[in-house]
Amino acid sequence: MELVVARIGRAHGIKGEVTVEVRTDEPELRLGPGAVLRTDPASAGPLTVETGRVHSGRLMLRFAGVKDRTGAEALRNILLIADVDPAELPAEDDEYYDHQLMDLDVVLEDGTVIGRITEISHLPSQDLFIVERPDGTEVMIPFVEEIVAEIDLDEQRCVITPPPGLIDEREAIVVSARDEDEAGNSDAGSDGDAAEGVNGEDA
């Protein structure tokens, strides 16, 4: 199975080094020296990682045969693809590869079906599940412990406990409107009491 593990960024320095946007939880394994990676577009590869290092929080790679800045710039925005055994599992129990999560049914704790995972978006702050609902619309579910209660690969399902408004925006609007009404009534009562107090003192 082929998985995208990184996207090549801008050139760094003059010796062929590039920054990469990592898209794997195991960069040491997938992007280490000696790794041979397919590319998208395919015409740019395959590429063999010659050296790797972290600089200012960014992973820098140099590929075999790329010796100068011009060659490095030519690789910008190319996707790096690794061949992964479908039966291979991450080292940590609470980690998953994208292909394991794709097409899982997303349900609430009471069994209500929300949809199925069609895409995983890897953002700097967190990962997001893109879930297609039965009516064809999509909802984004943050892959965080507070929301994703269980991943059951045997049952092919993902159990979530979403906060109000995450799945149904109308819930958030109703809650907000109720809070505003209550706040407005409370404020009106307070203003009335204050006015009465002022009038009483003036009298």
C-alpha positions in Angstrom: 0.0 0.0 0.0 1.2 3.5 -0.9 1.0 6.3 1.7 1.9 9.9 1.4 4.5 10.6 4.1 5.7 14.1 3.2 5.6 17.1 0.9 8.8 18.8 -0.2 9.0 22.5 0.6 11.5 25.1 -0.3 15.3 24.7 -0.8 17.5 25.4 2.2 21.0 26.6 1.6 23.0 25.9 -1.6 23.9 22.2 -1.2 20.7 20.6 -2.3 18.9 20.4 1.1 15.1 20.9 1.2 12.6 21.4 4.0 9.7 18.8 4.1 6.2 19.0 5.5 5.9 15.7 7.4 2.7 13.7 7.0 3.7 10.6 9.0 3.9 9.9 12.7 7.1 7.9 12.1 9.5 10.2 10.2 12.5 8.3 11.5 11.3 5.2 9.8 9.7 6.5 6.6 12.1 9.4 5.9 15.4 8.1 7.3 18.7 7.9 5.3 18.5 5.2 2.7 14.7 5.3 2.4 13.6 5.0 -1.3 10.4 7.0 -1.9 8.0 7.2 -4.9 6.9 10.6 -5.9 3.8 12.4 -7.1 4.3 13.3 -9.9 6.0 10.0 -10.6 8.4 11.5 -13.1 10.3 13.2 -10.3 11.3 10.0 -8.6 12.0 7.7 -7.1 14.1 9.7 -4.6 16.6 8.2 -2.1 17.1 10.0 1.2 20.8 10.7 1.6 20.8 12.7 4.9 18.3 14.1 7.3 18.3 16.6 10.2 16.1 18.8 12.2 16.7 22.6 12.0 14.5 25.1 13.8 11.8 22.5 14.3 11.7 21.6 10.6 12.9 18.4 9.0 15.6 18.9 6.3 16.4 16.2 3.8 19.0 15.8 1.1 18.4 13.4 -1.7 20.9 11.3 -3.7 21.9 13.1 -6.9 20.6 16.5 -5.8 23.7 18.6 -5.1 22.7 22.3 -5.5 19.9 24.8 -4.8 18.6 24.6 -8.3 18.0 20.9 -8.1 16.4 21.3 -4.7 14.1 24.0 -5.9 12.9 21.7 -8.8 11.5 19.3 -6.2 9.3 21.8 -4.5 5.7 20.7 -3.7 6.4 17.1 -4.8 4.7 14.5 -2.6 6.8 11.6 -1.1 5.2 8.2 -1.1 6.2 5.2 0.9 5.3 1.5 0.4 3.7 0.2 3.5 2.6 -3.3 4.3 -1.2 -3.1 4.9 -0.8 -5.5 7.9 1.8 -3.3 9.5 0.7 -1.5 12.7 2.1 1.7 14.4 4.4 1.2 17.4 2.0 2.8 19.9 -1.4 1.3 20.7 -3.2 4.6 20.4 -1.8 5.4 16.9 -3.2 4.5 13.6 -2.3 4.8 9.9 -4.6 6.7 7.7 -5.6 3.6 5.7 -6.8 1.9 8.9 -9.2 4.8 9.6 -10.5 5.4 6.1 -14.2 4.2 5.7 -14.8 3.6 9.4 -18.4 4.2 10.4 -18.7 7.2 12.8 -21.3 6.7 15.4 -22.4 8.3 18.7 -22.3 6.3 22.0 -26.0 5.4 21.6 -25.4 3.9 18.1 -26.7 6.9 16.1 -24.9 6.8 12.7 -23.1 10.1 11.8 -21.4 8.9 8.6 -18.1 7.4 7.5 -14.6 8.7 7.4 -13.6 9.7 3.8 -10.4 11.7 4.5 -8.0 12.5 7.2 -6.6 16.0 7.2 -3.3 16.5 9.0 -3.0 20.0 10.4 -0.2 21.5 12.5 -2.4 21.7 15.6 -4.4 18.4 15.2 -5.7 15.8 12.8 -9.3 16.1 11.5 -11.6 13.3 10.3 -13.6 14.4 7.2 -16.9 12.5 7.7 -19.4 12.1 4.9 -23.0 12.0 6.2 -25.8 9.9 4.7 -27.2 13.0 3.0 -23.9 13.7 1.3 -22.8 16.6 3.4 -19.6 16.6 5.3 -18.6 17.3 8.9 -15.1 17.7 10.4 -14.3 15.8 13.6 -11.1 16.7 15.5 -9.2 13.5 16.3 -8.7 14.3 20.0 -9.3 12.2 23.1 -12.1 14.5 24.3 -14.2 13.8 21.2 -13.1 10.4 19.8 -14.0 8.0 22.5 -13.1 4.7 20.7 -11.6 3.3 17.5 -12.7 -0.3 17.0 -10.9 -1.7 13.9 -12.5 -5.1 14.3 -16.0 -3.6 14.2 -14.9 -0.9 11.7 -16.3 1.9 13.7 -15.3 5.2 15.4 -17.3 6.2 18.5 -17.5 9.9 19.2 -18.8 12.1 22.0 -19.2 15.5 20.2 -19.9 18.7 22.0 -23.1 20.6 21.2 -23.0 22.1 17.7 -20.2 20.0 16.3 -22.5 17.7 14.4 -25.6 19.8 14.2 -25.0 23.5 14.0 -28.6 24.2 15.0 -27.8 22.8 18.5 -25.2 25.6 18.9 -27.6 28.2 17.7 -30.4 27.1 20.0 -28.0 27.0 23.0 -26.6 30.4 22.1 -30.1 32.0 21.6 -31.3 30.6 24.9 -28.3 31.9 26.8 -28.7 35.3 25.2 -32.4 35.4 26.1 -31.6 34.4 29.7 -28.8 36.9 29.9 -31.1 39.6 28.4 -33.9 38.9 30.9 -31.4 38.9 33.7 -29.9 42.2 32.6 -33.4 43.7 32.2 -34.3 42.7 35.8 -31.0 44.2 37.1 -31.5 47.4 35.2 -35.1 47.7 36.6 -33.9 47.1 40.2 -31.2 49.7 39.7 -33.6 52.2 38.3 -36.0 51.7 41.2 -33.1 52.1 43.6 -32.1 55.4 42.0 -35.7 56.6 42.0 -36.1 55.7 45.6 -33.0 57.6 46.6 -34.0 60.6 44.6 -37.4 60.6 46.3 
